[in-house]
């Protein structure tokens, strides 16, 4: 019998070192065999590998993708090297056999298996195609050659998140500043909240802003340390100054976002202002040169990545035109609510409410919210602003602007550092870039802006012999209308700015404000106003506000209150006296002697009154 036949199949294997169970890693074993005669062989030492440890893996994906990038790569790392369940330590495992990719899509609440790499196909990447707009969450699970499988992450955790949007509105930093004693902060906050809601409605964020983490298309940084927090508003981190939070938003947050998915960048700043300064607080300012430095960092960062995009700076402050020469440059559009030496004006005030802190900014975003390009929106807001801030004087018009308005917004997009108020009067061709900029995009379910479709007064003819008129307004959407009111500018009102100061207080047009009430019978909002007592032209500004507290553009209506007892009345009375058959119905002259006709008595009365007798 050969040597191989002398031994039985019985083998005894025991641990050379004591232990209750096998653990991961290399193990040394004591091995011997017994022959048919029950003779044991000499002992031998053999080494085997025991693998009970679970492997590990982690996925990485782009933070956001657009329509052109919706087929994207998800990379992953994996390991089966561990020690005492610590994946990635020094000892060797059996090796990775399989990687599975799991995904939770925007319309799902659970994860499903999306793809698997096995054996030679474990190449550290998956291709994935996004089909629905929103957030996709990913994680990977690894299995080793010993059959050990990695545990999925806890239910609230994941490896990577990618946002898919077929269109990207861009990125915006919206900031509100203040001065000592927070003068005017409520008004400026009201304006900023209006802008914020326009940004959301134009696709900068999903409508759910209750939780920023659940709002994956949130591309807004909204800073306002002074007002009541809005849903989704950014907190300034503990220990970080307001200036530092803004700097990081410019130089870190915005470039990172713009490099991931290209889109325009907007800065909207609302505050009091002084020449070349924005006021964050009563003691902290941002100078024009400092702001320009932040923009230079942003620009150089995105240009280096080949993702150059327009940068739009919108400043709603007094003297904001003074920033244009410092900030102007290629690829930048600067919009200032007032020229370098002008104060800016607040706007509409609902009866009993807070005044809009920046008339021009609200008018601009009302126009942009309707989908108008920036040039068209600017021109519309300029027309409204200059109408609203008409000085009341017609002599000595400003030679540069050809009018007597108190406020002249400016736009610079050709990089010459000057800015234009009226594109038809300029030779520098501002406006050519702005006409290609549209604020975000409209979605299918976005509501159109609330509009006053018609407004007027009754009687339409000049008031005569009465101080009362019926004012009315018709709405584009009565169901969304929260309030309607009219502001009344009385005859002879003159606007005069105070002396320039280092920090300008907000200018206002002090108008009478009255609410209109809904009338079911006429299907419109109405007000009977009985205080048109001064002769001359009244200007009526009709406004409405919707459920989101966004104010509609005003509708302007003049109302003329005819003075009694002037030469025109005397002429009318003389005409009637010369024609006994003339009807008095169309003659706007008071019957002074109450004989039910207009004649010589009225003519003499008005001649004497006009002469001061």
BELZI-V195654 format. One record per residue. N is the residue number from 1. D_FIRST is the distance of its C-alpha to the first C-alpha in Angstrom with 1 decimal. Layout:
((N D_FIRST) (N D_FIRST))
This chain:
((1 0.0) (2 3.7) (3 6.6) (4 7.9) (5 6.0) (6 6.9) (7 10.4) (8 12.9) (9 15.7) (10 18.2) (11 20.1) (12 23.3) (13 26.0) (14 29.3) (15 32.4) (16 32.7) (17 36.4) (18 38.1) (19 39.8) (20 40.6) (21 39.6) (22 38.3) (23 41.1) (24 41.6) (25 40.3) (26 37.3) (27 35.2) (28 32.8) (29 29.9) (30 27.6) (31 24.0) (32 20.8) (33 17.7) (34 16.0) (35 12.5) (36 12.0) (37 13.3) (38 16.2) (39 15.8) (40 17.7) (41 17.1) (42 20.1) (43 22.9) (44 23.8) (45 27.1) (46 27.4) (47 30.7) (48 31.6) (49 35.1) (50 36.8) (51 39.9) (52 42.3) (53 45.5) (54 47.9) (55 49.0) (56 52.7) (57 55.0) (58 58.8) (59 61.0) (60 64.2) (61 66.9) (62 70.5) (63 73.1) (64 75.3) (65 75.4) (66 78.2) (67 78.4) (68 77.2) (69 74.2) (70 73.1) (71 69.8) (72 68.3) (73 65.1) (74 63.4) (75 61.1) (76 58.5) (77 56.4) (78 53.0) (79 50.4) (80 47.1) (81 47.3) (82 48.1) (83 47.9) (84 48.5) (85 49.8) (86 52.1) (87 51.5) (88 52.0) (89 50.9) (90 48.4) (91 44.9) (92 43.1) (93 42.3) (94 40.2) (95 43.0) (96 45.8) (97 44.9) (98 48.3) (99 52.0) (100 54.4) (101 58.3) (102 60.5) (103 64.3) (104 67.3) (105 70.2) (106 73.9) (107 74.4) (108 71.2) (109 70.5) (110 66.7) (111 64.0) (112 62.1) (113 59.1) (114 60.5) (115 57.6) (116 54.0) (117 52.0) (118 48.2) (119 45.6) (120 47.0) (121 50.5) (122 50.8) (123 53.6) (124 55.9) (125 58.7) (126 59.9) (127 63.0) (128 65.3) (129 68.5) (130 71.3) (131 73.4) (132 75.6) (133 77.9) (134 77.0) (135 74.2) (136 70.5) (137 68.0) (138 64.4) (139 61.2) (140 57.5) (141 54.3) (142 51.0) (143 47.5) (144 44.4) (145 40.9) (146 39.7) (147 42.3) (148 44.9) (149 48.5) (150 51.6) (151 54.4) (152 57.6) (153 60.7) (154 63.1) (155 65.5) (156 68.4) (157 66.4) (158 65.1) (159 63.9) (160 66.7) (161 69.9) (162 71.6) (163 75.1) (164 76.0) (165 79.6) (166 80.9) (167 84.0) (168 84.4) (169 87.9) (170 87.4) (171 87.5) (172 90.4) (173 91.5) (174 94.4) (175 96.1) (176 99.1) (177 101.0) (178 103.8) (179 106.6) (180 108.1) (181 108.7) (182 106.6) (183 109.8) (184 109.1) (185 105.4) (186 105.7) (187 107.3) (188 104.7) (189 101.9) (190 103.4) (191 103.3) (192 99.8) (193 98.5) (194 100.2) (195 98.5) (196 95.1) (197 95.4) (198 96.4) (199 93.2) (200 91.1) (201 92.8) (202 92.3) (203 88.5) (204 87.9) (205 86.1) (206 85.2) (207 87.8) (208 85.6) (209 86.4) (210 85.9) (211 82.6) (212 82.1) (213 78.2) (214 78.7) (215 81.1) (216 78.8) (217 81.5) (218 83.5) (219 84.9) (220 87.9) (221 88.4) (222 91.5) (223 92.9) (224 95.9) (225 95.8) (226 99.2) (227 99.2) (228 97.4) (229 93.8) (230 93.2) (231 89.9) (232 87.4) (233 89.7) (234 87.9) (235 88.0) (236 88.6) (237 85.8) (238 86.7) (239 87.8) (240 88.4) (241 91.9) (242 93.3) (243 93.7) (244 90.0) (245 88.9) (246 91.0) (247 89.7) (248 86.1) (249 86.9) (250 88.4) (251 86.0) (252 82.6) (253 82.7) (254 84.6) (255 82.7) (256 79.4) (257 80.5) (258 82.2) (259 79.2) (260 76.9) (261 79.3) (262 82.5) (263 85.8) (264 89.3) (265 90.0) (266 93.1) (267 94.8) (268 97.5) (269 99.5) (270 102.3) (271 104.5) (272 107.8) (273 108.0) (274 110.0) (275 110.1) (276 106.6) (277 105.2) (278 103.2) (279 103.4) (280 100.3) (281 102.2) (282 105.5) (283 103.9) (284 101.1) (285 101.8) (286 99.9) (287 101.8) (288 101.9) (289 100.2) (290 97.4) (291 96.7) (292 96.8) (293 94.1) (294 91.8) (295 92.4) (296 91.6) (297 88.2) (298 87.5) (299 88.6) (300 86.7) (301 83.5) (302 83.5) (303 84.8) (304 81.9) (305 79.5) (306 81.5) (307 82.7) (308 86.4) (309 88.4) (310 92.0) (311 93.1) (312 96.0) (313 98.0) (314 100.4) (315 102.7) (316 105.0) (317 107.2) (318 110.6) (319 111.0) (320 107.6) (321 108.9) (322 108.8) (323 105.0) (324 105.1) (325 105.7) (326 102.9) (327 100.2) (328 101.1) (329 98.7) (330 96.7) (331 94.7) (332 96.6) (333 99.1) (334 101.5) (335 103.5) (336 106.1) (337 108.2) (338 111.3) (339 112.6) (340 112.4) (341 115.8) (342 115.7) (343 114.8) (344 112.7) (345 113.8) (346 112.2) (347 112.4) (348 112.8) (349 113.3) (350 112.8) (351 115.5) (352 114.4) (353 111.3) (354 110.0) (355 111.2) (356 108.8) (357 108.3) (358 108.1) (359 110.1) (360 108.8) (361 105.1) (362 105.4) (363 107.3) (364 104.7) (365 101.7) (366 103.6) (367 103.9) (368 100.4) (369 99.1) (370 100.6) (371 98.5) (372 101.2) (373 100.1) (374 101.0) (375 104.1) (376 105.5) (377 104.7) (378 106.3) (379 109.5) (380 109.7) (381 109.3) (382 111.8) (383 114.4) (384 114.0) (385 114.0) (386 117.1) (387 118.9) (388 118.0) (389 119.1) (390 122.3) (391 124.7) (392 127.7) (393 129.6) (394 130.3) (395 132.0) (396 130.3) (397 127.0) (398 124.2) (399 124.5) (400 120.7) (401 119.8) (402 123.2) (403 123.4) (404 124.3) (405 121.0) (406 119.8) (407 116.1) (408 114.5) (409 110.7) (410 109.1) (411 106.1) (412 104.6) (413 101.8) (414 102.8) (415 102.0) (416 105.6) (417 105.9) (418 109.1) (419 108.5) (420 110.6) (421 112.4) (422 113.7) (423 111.7) (424 114.7) (425 116.6) (426 114.0) (427 113.4) (428 110.0) (429 108.2) (430 106.5) (431 104.8) (432 102.9) (433 99.5) (434 100.4) (435 101.1) (436 97.4) (437 96.2) (438 95.8) (439 94.8) (440 91.4) (441 91.3) (442 92.4) (443 90.0) (444 90.5) (445 91.2) (446 93.3) (447 96.8) (448 99.7) (449 102.0) (450 104.8) (451 108.1) (452 111.8) (453 112.6) (454 116.4) (455 118.8) (456 122.5) (457 125.7) (458 128.6) (459 131.3) (460 130.1) (461 133.6) (462 134.9) (463 135.5) (464 139.2) (465 141.0) (466 137.7) (467 135.0) (468 132.4) (469 129.8) (470 126.8) (471 123.6) (472 120.6) (473 117.1) (474 114.7) (475 110.9) (476 108.0) (477 106.0) (478 107.8) (479 104.6) (480 103.2) (481 106.5) (482 106.7) (483 110.2) (484 113.0) (485 115.8) (486 118.5) (487 119.6) (488 123.2) (489 124.7) (490 128.4) (491 131.1) (492 131.9) (493 128.6) (494 128.0) (495 124.6) (496 125.0) (497 122.1) (498 122.6) (499 122.5) (500 119.1) (501 117.1) (502 113.9) (503 112.0) (504 113.7) (505 113.9) (506 113.3) (507 116.2) (508 117.1) (509 119.6) (510 121.3) (511 121.7) (512 122.7) (513 119.6) (514 120.0) (515 117.4) (516 117.8) (517 117.1) (518 115.7) (519 118.3) (520 116.9) (521 120.1) (522 120.0) (523 116.2) (524 116.4) (525 116.8) (526 120.4) (527 122.6) (528 126.4) (529 127.4) (530 131.0) (531 131.3) (532 132.2) (533 135.4) (534 135.6) (535 136.9) (536 134.7) (537 131.2) (538 128.3) (539 124.7) (540 122.3) (541 118.6) (542 116.6) (543 113.0) (544 110.2) (545 107.0) (546 103.9) (547 101.3) (548 99.3) (549 102.5) (550 102.8) (551 106.4) (552 107.7) (553 109.7) (554 113.4) (555 116.0) (556 119.3) (557 122.6) (558 126.1) (559 128.9) (560 132.5) (561 135.0) (562 138.4) (563 141.1) (564 144.2) (565 147.7) (566 147.1) (567 149.1) (568 146.7) (569 147.7) (570 151.4) (571 151.0) (572 149.2) (573 152.1) (574 154.7) (575 153.1) (576 153.1) (577 156.8) (578 157.8) (579 156.4) (580 157.4) (581 155.2) (582 152.0) (583 149.3) (584 148.2) (585 144.7) (586 143.2) (587 145.2) (588 143.2) (589 146.3) (590 147.2) (591 150.2) (592 152.0) (593 155.1) (594 153.1) (595 155.4) (596 152.4) (597 153.1) (598 152.6) (599 155.8) (600 158.2) (601 157.7) (602 154.1) (603 154.8) (604 157.3) (605 155.0) (606 152.1) (607 154.4) (608 155.7) (609 152.2) (610 150.9) (611 153.9) (612 153.1) (613 156.3))
